[in-house]
Structure formats: structure tokens, C-alpha cells
Amino acid sequence: MSDRRTFLKSALVGTLLVSAESQAKTSTGTPAPKQWISLIDLDRCNGCPGLAVPACVSACRQKNQKRFPEPQKPLKPYWPQKTFEDFSSQRERVDRLTPYNWLYVEKIVLNDGREIFAPRRCMHCFDAPCRKICPFGAIDRTVQGAIKIDPKVCFGGAKCRDVCPWGIPQRQAGVGLYLDVAPTFAGGGVMYKCDFCADRLRDGQTPACAQSCPQKAISFLPLEQALITVRQMAANRYLYGVNENGGTATWYISSVPFEELNKAIVENQKNTENAGRPAFQAVAPQLKESSSWAIATLAAPLAAAATAYLIARRKKSQKKEDK
């Protein structure tokens, strides 16, 4: 029975890897031209015992702190909302994703008492639904496959978070373009998330989280090299992220099935806040389901530009009339 299970598992891993490789060669909407992959080995990650904050989290925060939002106070609700999202008083929070914390480590306690530590951040999907649905065209992808949000264009409408299977992007009110264009009628701030250390990948450098990990649990490799490496690492282990949501640039490897990890996460979050804390649920591709979104997205940037133009023109006309 064990030989049969090993064979089936190896066959499954092979199928997943062949599928990912096939996507890279045949789909126009999948891997980027110079796609990089992040491999995260959960059997290596130990949560950095002895440190107040895991090394990868500290490195990420230090690298990106100059890009963290500085909201204009007082914050005001934006129509049609009656509230706003403000994490400015929780800047040091590291137990979930926030606009000030783009990577955190989830502690997963299994039924047998074992503890698994999982660094969580944006998965950087090959066919990212957030990129398709953004009505302002604020989300783009680099040639290395980093999915980036442009804070100078983002209105904070949170459509990206709504369609993200993991609810990754986090919103901060009181910042962004909406304050200048339509502070009470559109947007609600800016969405923030991990950008895959796009600048470092572009310059041939190692991303901060991988560079700082004392256990070497995080690595970044070009796609072709990652496919070879993961074949060696995944023997008798499980993968997550290779095929989820049509394929992602973040591949997790674990000796514990991800169904079991997901069940433990969901159980642990029953009595706690789970926003900003993604699980390991199965995620089917959303490409066919998002075809109507794509149509809307093509028109949305034009509509947004038209709206901004009309508002500016109206203000200009009012000034002339006042004179």
C-alpha cells in the first residue's frame, strides 16, 4: 500500500509540474517572460524562535518602511461607505497582513500538537484576477512576474481584495489619488501588499525575505530552475501554489498535506479575526469566470479617466464663474 501511495503521490506531483511547465509554454496569460518563482519549505521554517519578530518579517518591514502609508488626518468616511479602514495605529502589528506588514508567519497547530510555521504574503498569480478587475489599471506585472500595485494610481476601491482567493491586499484610508480627485465620492485609500521585491529581482539581487531567513526556508529561482529544484524537493511531500488559481509564483512545500494545514488554520480562526490571514484552501482557476470582469476592466480605466477629467473641468468652470 505504501508503494502504491508513493507512486500515486509522485504521479500527482509530476502532473502538477508538467501542467505548470505546459502553462509557461502555451498560455499567453500565465508566466511572465522572465518569470521567477519563490519556493517556501515549511519543513525548514521554524518561526525564528528567540526572536520577537521572524527574520523574514523584520527584513520585509525594514526594506519597505519608507513606502508605508502616512494618512492625512482626520480620516473621513467615503461614499457610500460609512466607515474607513485605518491601520495607522497598528503599525507594529505582525500577526496578519496590513498596509504596514506585507508578510507574516502563520503558526499552525495540528491535532497531534505539532507546530508548522508558514510565511504568508501575496502569491503573485500568473493570471492574477486582481490585475484584471482593478477599475483604475493600478495593478501591473513585471517581466519577472511580480504583481505590483501603483500607489499613485490606486483609488483603494478594494476590488482586488474582493476577487483575491486569499484576500491579500490591505487598504489604508487617508492616502492616495482619491483625496485629490473625489475624496467623498470615490475610492477609499490605497491597497498595499508584497511586491515580490520587484526592484531586487530586476537588479539581480535576492529578495529581502529570502536573504534574511536563517533556515534557508525561502528561495527565489527562475521558473525553469524552480521546476527542476522542486522535483527534487517534492519527493514524498506536498505542493501548494503550483496550480492554485491557474498557477502562482509562490510554491509551498510540506511533508504535511495542505488539506490538513488548511483545516487546522480554519479551526484556529473560528474564534479569532481571520481578515488578513490567508488559509491553504484549494483554489480553482478563475480565468473563465472572470471573462466578464476582463471586459469591464478594459472600459474601466477609460471611465475612471473620464470621471477625473469631468470633475477637474467642473471645478475649473466653477472657478471661472466665481470670478
PyMOL commands that set and color helices and strands:
alter all, ss='L'
color gray80, all
select helices_A, chain A and resi 2-26+55-67+129-133+159-163+178-181+198-202+208-212+223-233+244-246+258-268+291-322
alter helices_A, ss='H'
color red, helices_A
select strands_A, chain A and resi 36-41+104-109+115-120+139-141+147-149+170-172+190-192+218-222+238-240+250-254
alter strands_A, ss='S'
color yellow, strands_A
deselect
rebuild
show_as cartoon
